[in-house]
């Protein structure tokens, strides 16, 4: 079988790498060969962050090639646009509608596109565009930091992996004191997807 | 048991399984997590050294004393440790020594892109290049055996893509290697490299290299995978994975050891395949050896010399070179034409104590020579406060030379960890040779860029034990600096006053700007977001020039100026108060006032 390729994109501090750890763990639990790749260092200082996660029978490259992304998970609206050239024609896009204003916009050197524009561009790539109000939902739950898990929860409904493996992966990667909150976030995301279908 | 491990975690695991007792290193992306993971295992000792040369000397000392030892660093760290790397190649050791040089193709977090396989060749040291985490672990273990078998240090050369990728690893058990050395060796002919002893050792290392060449022919990590004979690929490191991905039917000679290369194996492989290519990142290293042996091969004529490879680049270049049929490009999604998207460059974090120091330094209107650390981000707009950055410790030396030769005053900006690393000899030079350089030590108590590792100024060791926190003020005074000011980096006026006083001097001076990194857990507990009084803000934008990501345009426009008023993102603001200090309208609350707005600290 060909690998299933996930590209996760967001901004430093959003929990992109935690989300990719969990996603990779789910792949392992589901019996796949898994590779995951990301870059640390300068990119963590408020810059954009990406992580590549690949599930397959045998996965060679830790990086996804151009035209091979099956699922794009964006944790910030603008970041959904940066890697469209990586997508397969059949790709699905899940994006948080949260906006984090880049310094280039605050200082007046660039303009942050409107949501309608972003949506229009994404839909030119694929009809499968899912907007998730991850950060606002998470804030409502009392902790904006679980927005990443809400987005993962949405993805979980689009994949053929038993729910209990997602829960198990979360248990492995999330500290005990916020476990219940993260489990609830996963369920929220999942039920959003159920409603969207 | 199988586990998903990052390359760096796998290297740490391998070192533990190989019975390593002593490890030393200096943090540097992409190598940092090796030691951080290593010290979590029982029965081992690991430490951060002030620089890579000291780390390697320390590991050499342990290996001389009969303990399996490890030194870790990033590629440019080996430049600093090169002196030690060469002499230990000459002397060999009593117990095994492995040097990890983590290279950074693409310069994800580095100032250059050097290929450290060249160092292995230069020092006649065998070099192993893992292509995933499993190999990283297995090769560390093999490297220790190799080191003892041939009396040589061994280089393990992961790249960023190996160090920071997670792949499945089968875990093993630790094999203890108790020392057979009961007293420190007295063997001057081997270990005291005066010329009379060193000359025969040069013959020794050249003979050792010949033996290693023969060994490379049978080394199990050098292997041939026979498939279709139309195309043969010689490859190593992560490029092997791209070869498998893009050319599933090609025959492959995978070299786990990139120096010395097994020439016989290569020649046999070359004879059997129709078209022969080398797929390797950065330099044409293996390719050059093949050409020198008269083997006709293509490599860098097809694939790029600069930057990291990836499956897309390999596929594209392969199609262009006729290695793959033109139709083998992958179908891509149709992409709309987008306007240029707003860039999201890395910036100094909200609450970063470096920001106020740069703000004050800019008011001096003097050239600023920078250094390697988070504060290199002082170059990014809107601060744009640095003229040069080269390598670790360069700031003070460059500022001295520029100042001495031109008669102009310069400012050198250097972090605490970098000052310990290689800044100290440069400051001694500025004092000794009398240049009026103002050195600003940005003392945030940790090595922040690589993730807040402790350093000699922190008061904690890598293993979390309490230790001496070296105090800069008496240190630089003892180095002969007469004018030393210690200031609170969060107090812009105080920093500015100290700098302006020193601007008048024609002797070297040091400003120690203290404030712990805003990302430290104990600092996070004190975050208290500030608030903009929109009634007072006139949208002048002075605060935005600090480049703090917590400051945003509000939706309100100031009537007279027609400019957006500013608001503060309460999720990002730490309450450092720089914006409040620089606001001409006094529109931003200080922490003491912020309580009135009813915000809570995020504990």
Contacts between the chains, C-beta under 8 A, distances in Angstrom:
chain1	res1	chain2	res2	distance
A	11	B	344	6.6
A	12	B	346	7.6
A	24	B	4	5.9
A	24	B	166	6.1
A	25	B	4	7.0
A	28	B	4	5.6
A	28	B	168	7.4
A	33	B	168	6.5
A	34	B	4	6.0
A	34	B	166	7.5
A	34	B	167	7.6
A	34	B	168	6.7
A	35	B	132	7.8
A	35	B	165	6.2
A	35	B	166	6.7
A	35	B	167	5.1
A	36	B	4	7.3
A	36	B	165	6.6
A	36	B	166	4.2
A	36	B	167	8.0
A	37	B	161	6.5
A	37	B	164	6.6
A	37	B	165	4.1
A	37	B	166	7.4
A	38	B	164	5.9
A	38	B	165	7.9
A	39	B	108	4.7
A	39	B	109	7.8
A	39	B	160	6.6
A	39	B	164	6.1
A	40	B	29	5.9
A	40	B	30	6.9
A	40	B	108	7.9
A	40	B	109	7.3
A	40	B	164	6.0
A	40	B	451	7.7
A	41	B	29	3.9
A	41	B	30	7.3
A	41	B	108	5.5
A	41	B	109	2.9
A	41	B	449	7.5
A	41	B	450	7.6
A	42	B	108	7.0
A	42	B	109	5.0
A	42	B	346	4.7
A	43	B	108	7.3
A	43	B	109	8.0
A	43	B	346	6.4
A	44	B	346	7.5
A	45	B	346	3.9
A	45	B	347	6.1
A	45	B	348	7.1
A	45	B	349	6.2
A	45	B	374	6.9
A	45	B	377	6.5
A	46	B	344	7.2
A	46	B	346	5.9
A	46	B	347	4.7
A	46	B	349	6.7
A	46	B	549	5.3
A	47	B	344	5.6
A	47	B	345	6.2
A	47	B	346	3.9
A	47	B	347	7.7
A	48	B	344	4.7
A	59	B	167	7.9
A	60	B	241	4.4
A	60	B	242	7.5
A	60	B	244	4.1
A	60	B	245	4.4
A	61	B	241	4.7
A	61	B	242	5.5
A	61	B	244	7.7
A	61	B	245	4.4
A	61	B	310	7.4
A	61	B	311	4.8
A	62	B	132	7.7
A	62	B	161	6.3
A	62	B	165	3.7
A	62	B	166	7.9
A	62	B	167	6.8
A	62	B	238	7.2
A	62	B	241	6.7
A	63	B	161	7.1
A	63	B	310	4.8
A	63	B	311	6.2
A	64	B	311	7.5
A	65	B	245	7.2
A	65	B	310	6.9
A	65	B	311	3.6
A	65	B	312	4.6
A	65	B	315	6.5
A	65	B	330	6.7
A	66	B	311	7.9
A	66	B	312	3.8
A	66	B	330	7.1
A	66	B	332	6.7
A	67	B	312	7.7
A	67	B	329	7.8
A	67	B	330	3.9
A	67	B	331	6.4
A	67	B	332	4.0
A	67	B	333	7.2
A	68	B	311	7.6
A	68	B	330	6.3
A	78	B	341	6.5
A	78	B	342	6.6
A	78	B	344	7.7
A	79	B	344	8.0
A	81	B	338	6.2
A	81	B	341	5.7
A	82	B	341	6.2
A	84	B	333	6.8
A	84	B	335	5.0
A	84	B	336	7.7
A	84	B	338	7.7
A	85	B	332	6.9
A	85	B	333	8.0
A	85	B	335	5.6
A	87	B	332	7.5
A	87	B	333	4.2
A	88	B	330	7.8
A	88	B	331	7.4
A	88	B	332	7.7
A	88	B	333	6.2
A	89	B	331	5.7
A	89	B	332	7.2
A	89	B	333	4.8
A	89	B	334	7.4
A	91	B	333	6.0
A	101	B	552	5.5
A	101	B	553	7.6
A	102	B	342	4.8
A	102	B	343	6.6
A	102	B	344	4.3
A	102	B	345	7.9
A	103	B	344	7.6
A	103	B	345	6.8
A	103	B	347	5.3
A	103	B	380	8.0
A	103	B	381	8.0
A	103	B	547	6.3
A	103	B	549	5.9
A	104	B	342	4.8
A	104	B	343	5.1
A	104	B	344	7.3
A	104	B	345	7.2
A	105	B	342	5.0
A	106	B	544	6.1
A	106	B	549	7.8
A	106	B	551	6.6
A	106	B	552	5.8
A	106	B	553	6.2
A	107	B	381	6.8
A	107	B	382	5.7
A	107	B	544	6.0
A	107	B	547	7.7
A	109	B	342	7.9
A	109	B	381	7.8
A	110	B	340	7.6
A	110	B	341	7.9
A	110	B	342	3.5
A	110	B	343	6.9
A	111	B	342	7.0
A	112	B	342	6.0
A	113	B	339	7.6
A	113	B	341	7.8
A	120	B	336	7.8
A	121	B	336	4.7
A	121	B	338	6.1
A	124	B	334	6.9
A	124	B	335	7.7
A	124	B	336	4.1
A	125	B	333	4.8
A	125	B	334	6.8
A	125	B	335	6.3
A	125	B	336	7.0
A	126	B	333	6.5
A	144	B	571	6.5
